[in-house]
Amino acid sequence: MAVYACDVIGTGTDDDPFRPAIDDHLKGWSAVDGRADPTQATGSMLAFCDPSPEEAVVIAGDARIEVIA
């Protein structure tokens, strides 16, 4: 399982909830919200997932996502 520190995306509405930026690349992740204020998009989330090798290459090129483990 890979661990990523991700910027938060979304507007916080029902139609566009806050979520880690990794959601732009794959589904099936789980996350821990590290934001001090969960009503704001500032901060980051730790995302846990199992990307395919192809997805991992794309994720590595996204400046909003940092590989932790």
C-alpha positions in Angstrom: 0.0 0.0 0.0 1.3 3.4 -0.9 0.9 6.6 1.2 0.7 10.0 -0.3 0.4 13.5 1.2 -2.1 15.3 -1.0 -3.4 18.8 -1.4 -7.2 19.1 -0.8 -9.4 19.6 -3.8 -13.2 20.3 -4.0 -15.4 23.1 -2.8 -16.9 21.4 0.2 -20.4 21.1 -1.2 -22.4 17.9 -1.6 -21.7 17.9 -5.3 -18.0 18.6 -4.9 -16.8 17.4 -1.5 -13.4 18.0 -0.1 -11.1 15.1 -1.0 -7.4 14.4 -1.6 -6.0 15.4 -5.0 -5.2 11.7 -5.7 -8.9 11.4 -6.5 -8.2 13.0 -9.9 -6.1 9.9 -10.7 -7.8 6.9 -9.1 -10.6 5.7 -6.9 -10.5 3.2 -4.1 -8.4 5.3 -1.7 -8.8 6.0 2.0 -7.6 9.2 3.6 -6.9 10.8 6.9 -7.8 14.5 7.0 -4.9 16.6 8.4 -6.6 20.0 8.0 -6.9 22.2 11.1 -10.3 23.5 9.9 -12.3 20.9 8.0 -14.6 23.6 6.5 -11.7 25.0 4.5 -9.7 23.5 1.6 -6.3 24.6 3.0 -4.1 21.9 4.4 -3.5 18.3 3.3 -4.7 14.8 3.6 -2.8 11.5 3.8 -4.1 9.1 1.2 -3.7 5.3 1.3 -4.1 3.3 -1.9 -2.7 0.7 -4.2 -2.1 2.3 -7.6 -1.1 0.3 -10.6 2.4 1.0 -12.0 0.9 3.2 -14.7 -1.2 5.2 -12.2 1.9 5.6 -9.9 3.9 7.2 -12.7 1.1 9.7 -13.3 0.7 10.4 -9.6 4.4 11.0 -9.3 4.1 13.8 -11.9 1.4 15.6 -10.0 2.8 18.6 -8.0 -0.1 18.4 -5.6 0.8 14.9 -4.4 4.0 13.8 -2.5 4.9 10.2 -2.0 5.4 9.3 1.7 5.8 5.6 1.5 
